[in-house]
Amino acid sequence: MVKLADKIPTVSEDETGAERFDRIYCQLRDRICLLTYPPGTVLSEGALAKEFGISRTPIRRVFHRLEFMGLVTIKNGVGTMVTDIDLQTFKQIYDLRKRLAEMMGELSPIEITPDHIATIDDLVKRTRDLADKTGAFDELALIANDLQQLLSDLTGNAPLCEITELMYYRVARIWYTFLPQFGWDRAHAGQLNELEEIRAAMVDNDIRSVGHYRSIDLQRMLTLLGRLLAEP
């Protein structure tokens, strides 16, 4: 069975170089975050260039972006390798992410548009549709990634947006690794609840509350993961 993270979006004839870069970057990033490429995997420029139907140069640029995000390391003589999952700094990053979320409504808040509402509506619908698809953790994780993208779009302060994305993807694999241990009902309900709370705040055009609800969910997730990590 082909995993969601392995599916390649249809290439548009009107696709720009920047759009192509973003598409391939997101595709490889999701494969790493969903452990399609587990830690230690060596990524081949040639094989990926052939898969996406492009030259090696844009693949190399994507690798450098992934390296900046802490998802791969590039070593001469070795190649590009998926990094290990870092449990040591996990709690510190989650604590930082909570503070960053609270800043959304304080630093250059932006106006919420109908397009933003349409995006959150789609995420809520996608999550509700998963209610009876017990074990669809890949799909739940992709929804979480798309929610992060929406929150990035709602963050008007560019440095805040960059560091928030960086911290999210630094720990996304840890979250995904433990996700099945939460149990499907808890994992699904938690994601749906966060989305619905964020949607309600967005409808009220309340960016501050969007960040607040994000921070609350991060604390909830940190508590759950802390219990799992503490178990013998």
C-alpha positions in Angstrom: 0.0 0.0 0.0 1.3 3.5 -0.9 1.5 5.7 2.1 0.0 9.2 1.9 3.5 10.7 2.3 4.6 8.8 -0.9 2.0 10.3 -3.1 3.3 12.9 -5.5 1.0 15.8 -6.4 0.2 16.3 -10.1 2.6 18.8 -11.6 1.0 21.8 -13.2 2.3 23.1 -16.5 2.1 26.6 -15.0 4.1 25.7 -11.9 6.8 28.2 -11.1 10.3 27.3 -9.8 9.4 28.5 -6.3 6.1 26.5 -6.3 8.0 23.4 -7.4 10.6 23.9 -4.7 7.8 24.2 -2.0 6.0 21.2 -3.4 9.1 18.9 -3.3 10.2 20.3 0.1 6.8 19.6 1.7 6.7 16.2 0.2 10.2 15.1 1.5 9.6 16.9 4.8 6.3 14.9 5.3 8.1 11.6 4.4 10.7 12.3 7.1 8.1 13.4 9.7 5.9 10.4 9.0 9.0 8.1 9.2 8.7 6.9 5.6 12.3 7.9 5.7 13.4 6.8 9.2 16.5 8.2 11.0 19.7 7.1 9.2 18.2 6.9 5.8 20.5 8.2 3.1 18.6 10.3 0.5 19.8 10.0 -3.1 19.9 13.2 -5.2 19.8 11.2 -8.4 16.9 8.9 -7.4 14.8 11.8 -6.2 15.6 13.9 -9.2 14.4 11.0 -11.4 11.3 10.5 -9.3 10.2 14.2 -9.5 11.3 14.6 -13.1 13.8 17.4 -12.5 17.6 18.0 -12.3 19.7 17.5 -9.2 20.1 21.2 -8.6 16.6 21.9 -7.1 16.8 18.6 -5.1 20.1 19.9 -3.6 18.4 23.2 -2.6 15.6 21.2 -0.9 18.2 19.2 1.0 19.7 22.4 2.3 16.3 23.6 3.4 15.7 20.3 5.2 19.1 20.6 6.8 18.2 24.1 8.2 15.1 22.5 9.7 17.2 19.9 11.4 15.7 17.0 9.5 18.8 15.9 7.5 22.5 16.4 7.8 24.7 16.8 4.7 28.2 15.3 5.0 30.9 15.1 2.3 31.7 11.6 1.4 28.5 10.3 3.0 25.6 12.2 1.4 22.4 13.5 2.8 21.2 11.5 5.8 18.0 11.8 7.9 18.9 12.9 11.4 18.2 11.0 14.6 15.2 11.9 16.7 16.3 14.1 19.6 14.5 13.3 22.8 16.9 15.2 25.0 15.7 18.7 23.9 12.1 17.6 23.4 10.5 19.2 26.5 12.6 22.4 26.1 11.3 22.7 22.5 7.7 22.2 23.6 8.0 24.8 26.3 9.4 27.2 23.7 6.6 26.4 21.3 4.0 27.2 23.9 5.5 30.7 24.5 5.8 31.2 20.7 2.1 30.4 20.2 1.1 33.0 22.8 3.0 35.6 20.8 0.8 35.2 17.7 -1.7 37.8 18.7 1.0 40.2 20.1 3.5 40.5 17.3 2.1 42.0 14.0 -1.3 40.2 14.1 -2.9 39.9 10.7 -6.5 40.0 9.5 -8.2 36.6 9.2 -9.7 36.2 5.7 -12.4 34.0 4.2 -9.7 31.9 2.7 -8.3 31.2 6.1 -11.8 30.2 7.4 -12.2 27.9 4.4 -8.9 26.2 5.2 -9.8 25.6 8.8 -13.3 24.4 7.8 -11.6 21.9 5.4 -9.2 20.7 8.2 -12.2 20.2 10.6 -14.1 18.2 7.9 -11.1 16.0 7.1 -10.7 15.3 10.8 -14.3 14.5 11.3 -14.3 12.2 8.3 -11.5 10.1 10.0 -13.7 9.3 13.0 -14.4 5.7 11.9 -11.0 5.2 10.2 -9.4 3.7 13.3 -5.6 3.8 13.0 -5.3 6.4 10.3 -2.4 8.1 12.1 -0.7 9.1 8.8 -3.7 11.1 7.8 -4.0 12.6 11.2 -0.4 13.7 11.1 -0.8 15.3 7.7 -3.7 17.3 9.1 -1.5 18.4 11.9 1.1 19.5 9.4 -1.5 21.4 7.4 -2.7 23.1 10.6 0.8 24.3 11.3 0.9 25.7 7.8 -2.3 27.6 8.4 -1.0 29.0 11.7 2.2 30.1 9.9 0.0 31.9 7.4 -1.7 33.7 10.3 1.6 34.8 11.8 2.4 38.3 10.6 5.8 38.5 12.3 8.2 36.8 9.9 11.0 35.9 12.4 8.3 34.5 14.7 6.8 32.4 11.9 10.2 31.0 10.9 11.2 29.9 14.4 7.8 28.5 15.1 8.0 26.3 12.0 11.5 25.3 12.8 10.5 24.2 16.3 7.4 22.3 15.0 9.3 20.1 12.6 12.2 19.5 15.0 9.8 17.5 17.2 7.1 16.4 14.7 8.7 12.9 14.4 8.7 12.4 18.2 5.0 13.3 18.3 4.2 10.9 15.4 6.3 8.1 16.9 4.2 8.1 20.1 0.8 9.0 18.4 -0.4 5.3 18.2 0.3 4.9 21.9 -2.3 7.5 22.7 -5.0 5.3 21.2 -7.0 6.3 18.2 -10.0 7.7 20.0 -7.9 10.0 22.2 -5.6 11.1 19.3 -8.5 11.8 17.0 -10.6 13.6 19.6 -7.6 15.7 20.7 -6.9 16.9 17.1 -10.6 17.6 16.4 -11.0 19.6 19.7 -8.0 21.8 18.9 -9.2 22.5 15.4 -12.7 23.4 16.6 -11.4 25.7 19.3 -9.1 27.4 16.8 -11.9 27.7 14.2 -14.2 29.4 16.8 -11.4 31.9 17.6 -10.8 32.5 13.9 -14.5 33.2 13.2 -14.3 35.9 15.9 -11.2 37.3 14.2 -9.3 36.7 17.5 -5.7 35.9 16.7 -4.7 36.1 20.4 -7.2 33.3 21.2 -5.9 31.2 18.3 -2.5 31.3 19.8 -3.9 30.7 23.3 -5.7 27.5 22.2 -2.6 26.3 20.4 -0.6 26.8 23.6 -3.1 24.9 25.6 -3.0 21.9 23.2 0.8 21.9 23.3 0.7 21.6 27.1 -1.9 18.8 26.8 0.4 17.0 24.3 3.5 17.6 26.5 1.7 16.1 29.5 0.6 13.0 27.6 4.0 12.4 26.1 5.7 13.0 29.5 3.6 10.2 31.0 4.5 7.9 28.1 8.2 8.7 28.4 8.1 8.1 32.2 6.7 4.6 31.8 9.2 1.8 32.3 
